[in-house]
Amino acid sequence: MKQIGIMSDTHSFLNPALKDFFKDCDEIWHAGDWGDIKVLKALENWKPLRGVYGNIDAQEIRQVFPEVNYFTIEDLQVCMIHIGGYPQHYAPHFKKIMYQKPIDLMVCGHSHILRVMRDIQFGWMHINPGACGNHGFQKVNTAVRLKIEGKRLFDLEVWEQKRD
């Protein structure tokens, strides 16, 4: 069993409150728009880290993380991409790649809107953790924590904090 913290759209700000929310996590996943490389360095010095680059990320982050990250954790096939859309409204680029490998869990960012939903058509779970930085239209910052065992996702919790 693994406990995972999922975040996105930090836009150069790493909220200290996330450290408490993610303290028991085995890994942190970041779905892009890191902003400053310092966010990446702080997270990778704290926990094992997986991620993708986002549309605002500079070359130094693009050299560390891919645009699309396919990986297996436990028995779960994960596809992470920054601009992915959501069920019935997938982004054109994701539509081109979504058939390349099996997917059980699709993780994306970009919209700054928290969404957790099953894609009935394709059978995978979709998670967008929203945004947890201080840049963007969102009034509440969000992130997600969950557990994975085999192919099972469970104990999903949402962190929320009003923005100043």
FIKOLZA-1660 file (N, C-alpha, C; in steps of 0.1 Angstrom, whole numbers, plus 5000, padded with zeros to 4 digits):
% residues 164
   i   px   py   pz ch aa at
   1 5008 4988 5000  A  M  N
   1 5000 5000 5000  A  M CA
   1 5009 5012 5000  A  M  C
   2 5005 5022 4992  A  K  N
   2 5012 5035 4992  A  K CA
   2 5002 5046 4994  A  K  C
   3 5006 5057 5001  A  Q  N
   3 4999 5069 5003  A  Q CA
   3 5005 5080 4994  A  Q  C
   4 4997 5086 4987  A  I  N
   4 5002 5096 4976  A  I CA
   4 4995 5109 4979  A  I  C
   5 5004 5120 4978  A  G  N
   5 4999 5134 4978  A  G CA
   5 4999 5139 4963  A  G  C
   6 4989 5145 4959  A  I  N
   6 4988 5150 4945  A  I CA
   6 4985 5165 4946  A  I  C
   7 4993 5172 4938  A  M  N
   7 4992 5187 4937  A  M CA
   7 4994 5192 4923  A  M  C
   8 4991 5204 4921  A  S  N
   8 4993 5210 4908  A  S CA
   8 4993 5225 4909  A  S  C
   9 4998 5232 4899  A  D  N
   9 4997 5246 4897  A  D CA
   9 5002 5254 4910  A  D  C
  10 5014 5251 4914  A  T  N
  10 5020 5258 4925  A  T CA
  10 5024 5272 4921  A  T  C
  11 5027 5274 4909  A  H  N
  11 5031 5287 4903  A  H CA
  11 5041 5294 4913  A  H  C
  12 5052 5287 4916  A  S  N
  12 5063 5292 4924  A  S CA
  12 5060 5294 4939  A  S  C
  13 5049 5289 4944  A  F  N
  13 5046 5291 4958  A  F CA
  13 5043 5277 4964  A  F  C
  14 5051 5273 4974  A  L  N
  14 5049 5260 4981  A  L CA
  14 5043 5263 4995  A  L  C
  15 5030 5261 4996  A  N  N
  15 5023 5264 5008  A  N CA
  15 5028 5255 5020  A  N  C
  16 5033 5261 5031  A  P  N
  16 5038 5253 5042  A  P CA
  16 5028 5244 5048  A  P  C
  17 5015 5247 5047  A  A  N
  17 5004 5238 5052  A  A CA
  17 5004 5225 5045  A  A  C
  18 5009 5224 5033  A  L  N
  18 5009 5211 5026  A  L CA
  18 5018 5201 5032  A  L  C
  19 5029 5206 5039  A  K  N
  19 5038 5197 5045  A  K CA
  19 5031 5188 5056  A  K  C
  20 5022 5194 5063  A  D  N
  20 5014 5187 5073  A  D CA
  20 5005 5177 5066  A  D  C
  21 4998 5182 5056  A  F  N
  21 4988 5173 5049  A  F CA
  21 4995 5161 5042  A  F  C
  22 5007 5163 5037  A  F  N
  22 5014 5153 5030  A  F CA
  22 5024 5145 5039  A  F  C
  23 5025 5148 5052  A  K  N
  23 5036 5143 5060  A  K CA
  23 5036 5127 5060  A  K  C
  24 5025 5120 5059  A  D  N
  24 5025 5106 5059  A  D CA
  24 5026 5099 5045  A  D  C
  25 5027 5108 5035  A  C  N
  25 5027 5103 5021  A  C CA
  25 5040 5096 5018  A  C  C
  26 5039 5086 5010  A  D  N
  26 5051 5079 5005  A  D CA
  26 5057 5086 4993  A  D  C
  27 5048 5093 4985  A  E  N
  27 5053 5100 4973  A  E CA
  27 5044 5112 4972  A  E  C
  28 5050 5122 4965  A  I  N
  28 5042 5134 4961  A  I CA
  28 5042 5134 4945  A  I  C
  29 5031 5137 4940  A  W  N
  29 5029 5138 4925  A  W CA
  29 5025 5153 4922  A  W  C
  30 5032 5159 4913  A  H  N
  30 5029 5173 4909  A  H CA
  30 5025 5173 4894  A  H  C
  31 5013 5178 4891  A  A  N
  31 5008 5177 4877  A  A CA
  31 5011 5190 4869  A  A  C
  32 5022 5196 4872  A  G  N
  32 5027 5207 4863  A  G CA
  32 5024 5221 4868  A  G  C
  33 5030 5231 4861  A  D  N
  33 5030 5245 4864  A  D CA
  33 5036 5247 4878  A  D  C
  34 5049 5242 4879  A  W  N
  34 5057 5244 4891  A  W CA
  34 5060 5258 4894  A  W  C
  35 5064 5265 4883  A  G  N
  35 5069 5279 4884  A  G CA
  35 5083 5278 4887  A  G  C
  36 5087 5282 4899  A  D  N
  36 5102 5282 4902  A  D CA
  36 5107 5268 4905  A  D  C
  37 5119 5266 4901  A  I  N
  37 5126 5253 4903  A  I CA
  37 5128 5251 4918  A  I  C
  38 5127 5261 4926  A  K  N
  38 5129 5259 4941  A  K CA
  38 5117 5251 4946  A  K  C
  39 5106 5251 4941  A  V  N
  39 5094 5243 4945  A  V CA
  39 5098 5228 4943  A  V  C
  40 5103 5225 4931  A  L  N
  40 5107 5212 4927  A  L CA
  40 5118 5207 4937  A  L  C
  41 5128 5215 4939  A  K  N
  41 5139 5211 4948  A  K CA
  41 5135 5209 4962  A  K  C
  42 5126 5217 4967  A  A  N
  42 5121 5216 4981  A  A CA
  42 5113 5203 4982  A  A  C
  43 5105 5199 4973  A  L  N
  43 5097 5187 4973  A  L CA
  43 5106 5175 4971  A  L  C
  44 5115 5175 4962  A  E  N
  44 5124 5163 4960  A  E CA
  44 5133 5161 4971  A  E  C
  45 5136 5171 4979  A  N  N
  45 5145 5169 4991  A  N CA
  45 5137 5164 5003  A  N  C
  46 5124 5164 5001  A  W  N
  46 5115 5159 5012  A  W CA
  46 5109 5145 5010  A  W  C
  47 5104 5143 4999  A  K  N
  47 5097 5130 4996  A  K CA
  47 5101 5126 4981  A  K  C
  48 5099 5113 4979  A  P  N
  48 5100 5108 4965  A  P CA
  48 5090 5116 4956  A  P  C
  49 5094 5120 4944  A  L  N
  49 5086 5129 4936  A  L CA
  49 5084 5124 4922  A  L  C
  50 5072 5125 4917  A  R  N
  50 5069 5123 4903  A  R CA
  50 5062 5135 4898  A  R  C
  51 5063 5138 4885  A  G  N
  51 5057 5149 4880  A  G CA
  51 5057 5150 4865  A  G  C
  52 5052 5161 4860  A  V  N
  52 5052 5165 4846  A  V CA
  52 5054 5180 4846  A  V  C
  53 5059 5185 4834  A  Y  N
  53 5060 5200 4833  A  Y CA
  53 5047 5206 4828  A  Y  C
  54 5045 5218 4832  A  G  N
  54 5033 5225 4827  A  G CA
  54 5036 5236 4817  A  G  C
  55 5026 5243 4812  A  N  N
  55 5028 5252 4801  A  N CA
  55 5036 5265 4806  A  N  C
  56 5036 5268 4819  A  I  N
  56 5044 5279 4823  A  I CA
  56 5059 5276 4827  A  I  C
  57 5062 5263 4827  A  D  N
  57 5075 5258 4832  A  D CA
  57 5086 5260 4823  A  D  C
  58 5097 5265 4828  A  A  N
  58 5109 5268 4820  A  A CA
  58 5117 5255 4817  A  A  C
  59 5127 5257 4809  A  Q  N
  59 5135 5246 4805  A  Q CA
  59 5141 5238 4816  A  Q  C
  60 5145 5244 4827  A  E  N
  60 5151 5237 4838  A  E CA
  60 5142 5227 4845  A  E  C
  61 5129 5229 4845  A  I  N
  61 5119 5220 4849  A  I CA
  61 5116 5209 4838  A  I  C
  62 5116 5214 4826  A  R  N
  62 5113 5205 4815  A  R CA
  62 5124 5194 4813  A  R  C
  63 5136 5197 4818  A  Q  N
  63 5147 5188 4817  A  Q CA
  63 5146 5177 4828  A  Q  C
  64 5138 5180 4839  A  V  N
  64 5137 5170 4850  A  V CA
  64 5125 5161 4847  A  V  C
  65 5113 5167 4843  A  F  N
  65 5101 5160 4841  A  F CA
  65 5096 5160 4827  A  F  C
  66 5089 5150 4822  A  P  N
  66 5084 5149 4809  A  P CA
  66 5070 5157 4808  A  P  C
  67 5066 5158 4796  A  E  N
  67 5052 5164 4793  A  E CA
  67 5042 5154 4797  A  E  C
  68 5044 5141 4794  A  V  N
  68 5035 5130 4798  A  V CA
  68 5043 5120 4806  A  V  C
  69 5038 5116 4817  A  N  N
  69 5044 5106 4826  A  N CA
  69 5035 5094 4828  A  N  C
  70 5039 5083 4821  A  Y  N
  70 5032 5070 4823  A  Y CA
  70 5040 5062 4834  A  Y  C
  71 5034 5057 4844  A  F  N
  71 5041 5049 4853  A  F CA
  71 5031 5039 4860  A  F  C
  72 5037 5029 4867  A  T  N
  72 5029 5019 4874  A  T CA
  72 5033 5021 4889  A  T  C
  73 5022 5021 4897  A  I  N
  73 5024 5021 4912  A  I CA
  73 5014 5011 4917  A  I  C
  74 5020 5002 4926  A  E  N
  74 5012 4990 4930  A  E CA
  74 5009 4983 4917  A  E  C
  75 4996 4981 4914  A  D  N
  75 4992 4975 4901  A  D CA
  75 4984 4985 4892  A  D  C
  76 4986 4997 4895  A  L  N
  76 4978 5008 4889  A  L CA
  76 4986 5015 4878  A  L  C
  77 4980 5016 4866  A  Q  N
  77 4987 5023 4855  A  Q CA
  77 4983 5037 4855  A  Q  C
  78 4992 5046 4857  A  V  N
  78 4989 5061 4858  A  V CA
  78 4994 5068 4846  A  V  C
  79 4986 5078 4841  A  C  N
  79 4990 5087 4831  A  C CA
  79 4989 5101 4837  A  C  C
  80 5000 5108 4838  A  M  N
  80 5000 5122 4843  A  M CA
  80 5003 5131 4831  A  M  C
  81 4996 5142 4830  A  I  N
  81 4998 5152 4820  A  I CA
  81 4993 5165 4825  A  I  C
  82 4999 5177 4822  A  H  N
  82 4994 5189 4827  A  H CA
  82 4980 5193 4822  A  H  C
  83 4980 5194 4808  A  I  N
  83 4967 5198 4802  A  I CA
  83 4960 5186 4796  A  I  C
  84 4951 5181 4804  A  G  N
  84 4944 5168 4800  A  G CA
  84 4929 5169 4798  A  G  C
  85 4923 5180 4804  A  G  N
  85 4909 5181 4803  A  G CA
  85 4903 5171 4813  A  G  C
  86 4890 5167 4811  A  Y  N
  86 4883 5158 4820  A  Y CA
  86 4873 5150 4812  A  Y  C
  87 4868 5139 4818  A  P  N
  87 4859 5131 4810  A  P CA
  87 4848 5138 4802  A  P  C
  88 4847 5134 4790  A  Q  N
  88 4838 5140 4780  A  Q CA
  88 4844 5153 4774  A  Q  C
  89 4854 5158 4780  A  H  N
  89 4860 5171 4776  A  H CA
  89 4875 5171 4776  A  H  C
  90 4881 5160 4771  A  Y  N
  90 4896 5159 4771  A  Y CA
  90 4902 5169 4761  A  Y  C
  91 4914 5173 4765  A  A  N
  91 4922 5182 4756  A  A CA
  91 4926 5175 4744  A  A  C
  92 4928 5182 4733  A  P  N
  92 4931 5175 4720  A  P CA
  92 4944 5167 4721  A  P  C
  93 4954 5173 4728  A  H  N
  93 4967 5165 4729  A  H CA
  93 4966 5152 4737  A  H  C
  94 4958 5153 4747  A  F  N
  94 4956 5140 4755  A  F CA
  94 4948 5130 4747  A  F  C
  95 4938 5135 4739  A  K  N
  95 4931 5126 4730  A  K CA
  95 4940 5118 4721  A  K  C
  96 4951 5124 4716  A  K  N
  96 4960 5118 4707  A  K CA
  96 4969 5107 4714  A  K  C
  97 4971 5108 4727  A  I  N
  97 4980 5099 4734  A  I CA
  97 4973 5089 4743  A  I  C
  98 4960 5091 4746  A  M  N
  98 4953 5083 4756  A  M CA
  98 4951 5068 4753  A  M  C
  99 4954 5065 4740  A  Y  N
  99 4952 5051 4736  A  Y CA
  99 4966 5044 4735  A  Y  C
 100 4977 5051 4738  A  Q  N
 100 4990 5045 4736  A  Q CA
 100 4993 5035 4747  A  Q  C
 101 4989 5036 4759  A  K  N
 101 4991 5026 4769  A  K CA
 101 4979 5025 4778  A  K  C
 102 4977 5014 4785  A  P  N
 102 4966 5013 4794  A  P CA
 102 4966 5023 4805  A  P  C
 103 4954 5028 4809  A  I  N
 103 4953 5038 4820  A  I CA
 103 4943 5033 4830  A  I  C
 104 4947 5034 4843  A  D  N
 104 4937 5032 4853  A  D CA
 104 4934 5045 4860  A  D  C
 105 4944 5054 4860  A  L  N
 105 4943 5067 4867  A  L CA
 105 4949 5077 4858  A  L  C
 106 4941 5088 4855  A  M  N
 106 4946 5099 4848  A  M CA
 106 4947 5111 4857  A  M  C
 107 4958 5117 4858  A  V  N
 107 4961 5129 4867  A  V CA
 107 4965 5140 4858  A  V  C
 108 4958 5152 4861  A  C  N
 108 4962 5164 4853  A  C CA
 108 4960 5176 4862  A  C  C
 109 4964 5187 4857  A  G  N
 109 4963 5200 4864  A  G CA
 109 4957 5210 4854  A  G  C
 110 4963 5222 4854  A  H  N
 110 4960 5233 4845  A  H CA
 110 4947 5241 4847  A  H  C
 111 4936 5235 4850  A  S  N
 111 4923 5242 4851  A  S CA
 111 4922 5250 4864  A  S  C
 112 4929 5246 4874  A  H  N
 112 4928 5251 4888  A  H CA
 112 4915 5247 4894  A  H  C
 113 4908 5238 4888  A  I  N
 113 4895 5233 4893  A  I CA
 113 4897 5219 4898  A  I  C
 114 4894 5216 4911  A  L  N
 114 4894 5203 4917  A  L CA
 114 4883 5194 4911  A  L  C
 115 4888 5183 4905  A  R  N
 115 4878 5173 4900  A  R CA
 115 4883 5159 4903  A  R  C
 116 4874 5151 4908  A  V  N
 116 4877 5137 4910  A  V CA
 116 4864 5130 4905  A  V  C
 117 4866 5122 4894  A  M  N
 117 4855 5115 4888  A  M CA
 117 4859 5103 4880  A  M  C
 118 4851 5094 4878  A  R  N
 118 4853 5082 4870  A  R CA
 118 4849 5085 4856  A  R  C
 119 4858 5081 4847  A  D  N
 119 4854 5082 4833  A  D CA
 119 4847 5069 4829  A  D  C
 120 4834 5069 4828  A  I  N
 120 4826 5058 4825  A  I CA
 120 4829 5051 4812  A  I  C
 121 4832 5060 4802  A  Q  N
 121 4834 5055 4788  A  Q CA
 121 4847 5046 4788  A  Q  C
 122 4858 5051 4795  A  F  N
 122 4871 5044 4794  A  F CA
 122 4874 5036 4806  A  F  C
 123 4867 5038 4817  A  G  N
 123 4868 5030 4829  A  G CA
 123 4879 5035 4839  A  G  C
 124 4886 5046 4836  A  W  N
 124 4896 5050 4845  A  W CA
 124 4891 5061 4854  A  W  C
 125 4899 5063 4865  A  M  N
 125 4896 5074 4874  A  M CA
 125 4904 5087 4870  A  M  C
 126 4897 5098 4871  A  H  N
 126 4903 5111 4867  A  H CA
 126 4905 5119 4879  A  H  C
 127 4917 5125 4881  A  I  N
 127 4919 5134 4893  A  I CA
 127 4926 5146 4888  A  I  C
 128 4920 5158 4891  A  N  N
 128 4927 5170 4889  A  N CA
 128 4927 5176 4903  A  N  C
 129 4938 5178 4910  A  P  N
 129 4939 5183 4924  A  P CA
 129 4936 5198 4925  A  P  C
 130 4933 5205 4914  A  G  N
 130 4930 5219 4915  A  G CA
 130 4944 5226 4916  A  G  C
 131 4944 5238 4922  A  A  N
 131 4957 5245 4923  A  A CA
 131 4960 5248 4937  A  A  C
 132 4973 5249 4940  A  C  N
 132 4977 5252 4954  A  C CA
 132 4987 5263 4955  A  C  C
 133 4988 5271 4944  A  G  N
 133 4997 5283 4944  A  G CA
 133 4989 5295 4947  A  G  C
 134 4996 5306 4947  A  N  N
 134 4990 5319 4949  A  N CA
 134 4987 5327 4937  A  N  C
 135 4987 5320 4925  A  H  N
 135 4984 5327 4912  A  H CA
 135 4972 5320 4906  A  H  C
 136 4963 5327 4901  A  G  N
 136 4952 5322 4894  A  G CA
 136 4939 5327 4899  A  G  C
 137 4928 5323 4893  A  F  N
 137 4915 5328 4897  A  F CA
 137 4909 5321 4909  A  F  C
 138 4914 5309 4913  A  Q  N
 138 4907 5301 4923  A  Q CA
 138 4908 5309 4937  A  Q  C
 139 4897 5308 4944  A  K  N
 139 4896 5314 4957  A  K CA
 139 4900 5305 4968  A  K  C
 140 4900 5292 4965  A  V  N
 140 4904 5282 4975  A  V CA
 140 4915 5273 4969  A  V  C
 141 4926 5271 4976  A  N  N
 141 4937 5262 4971  A  N CA
 141 4933 5248 4975  A  N  C
 142 4937 5239 4967  A  T  N
 142 4933 5225 4969  A  T CA
 142 4945 5215 4966  A  T  C
 143 4945 5204 4972  A  A  N
 143 4954 5193 4969  A  A CA
 143 4946 5180 4973  A  A  C
 144 4952 5169 4969  A  V  N
 144 4945 5156 4972  A  V CA
 144 4955 5146 4978  A  V  C
 145 4950 5138 4987  A  R  N
 145 4958 5127 4993  A  R CA
 145 4949 5114 4992  A  R  C
 146 4956 5103 4988  A  L  N
 146 4948 5091 4987  A  L CA
 146 4958 5079 4990  A  L  C
 147 4952 5067 4991  A  K  N
 147 4959 5055 4992  A  K CA
 147 4957 5046 4980  A  K  C
 148 4967 5038 4977  A  I  N
 148 4966 5029 4966  A  I CA
 148 4971 5015 4971  A  I  C
 149 4963 5005 4968  A  E  N
 149 4967 4992 4971  A  E CA
 149 4963 4983 4960  A  E  C
 150 4972 4977 4953  A  G  N
 150 4969 4969 4941  A  G CA
 150 4963 4979 4930  A  G  C
 151 4951 4977 4926  A  K  N
 151 4944 4986 4916  A  K CA
 151 4934 4995 4924  A  K  C
 152 4934 4994 4937  A  R  N
 152 4923 5000 4945  A  R CA
 152 4928 5014 4949  A  R  C
 153 4920 5024 4947  A  L  N
 153 4922 5038 4952  A  L CA
 153 4912 5040 4964  A  L  C
 154 4917 5045 4975  A  F  N
 154 4907 5046 4986  A  F CA
 154 4912 5057 4996  A  F  C
 155 4904 5060 5005  A  D  N
 155 4907 5071 5016  A  D CA
 155 4911 5084 5009  A  D  C
 156 4905 5088 4999  A  L  N
 156 4908 5101 4992  A  L CA
 156 4904 5112 5001  A  L  C
 157 4913 5121 5003  A  E  N
 157 4910 5133 5011  A  E CA
 157 4914 5146 5004  A  E  C
 158 4907 5157 5006  A  V  N
 158 4910 5169 4999  A  V CA
 158 4914 5179 5010  A  V  C
 159 4925 5186 5007  A  W  N
 159 4930 5197 5015  A  W CA
 159 4925 5210 5008  A  W  C
 160 4920 5219 5016  A  E  N
 160 4915 5232 5011  A  E CA
 160 4920 5243 5020  A  E  C
 161 4924 5254 5014  A  Q  N
 161 4927 5266 5022  A  Q CA
 161 4923 5278 5014  A  Q  C
 162 4916 5287 5020  A  K  N
 162 4912 5299 5013  A  K CA
 162 4924 5308 5010  A  K  C
 163 4924 5314 4999  A  R  N
 163 4935 5323 4995  A  R CA
 163 4933 5336 5001  A  R  C
 164 4944 5343 5004  A  D  N
 164 4944 5357 5009  A  D CA
 164 4940 5366 4998  A  D  C
% end
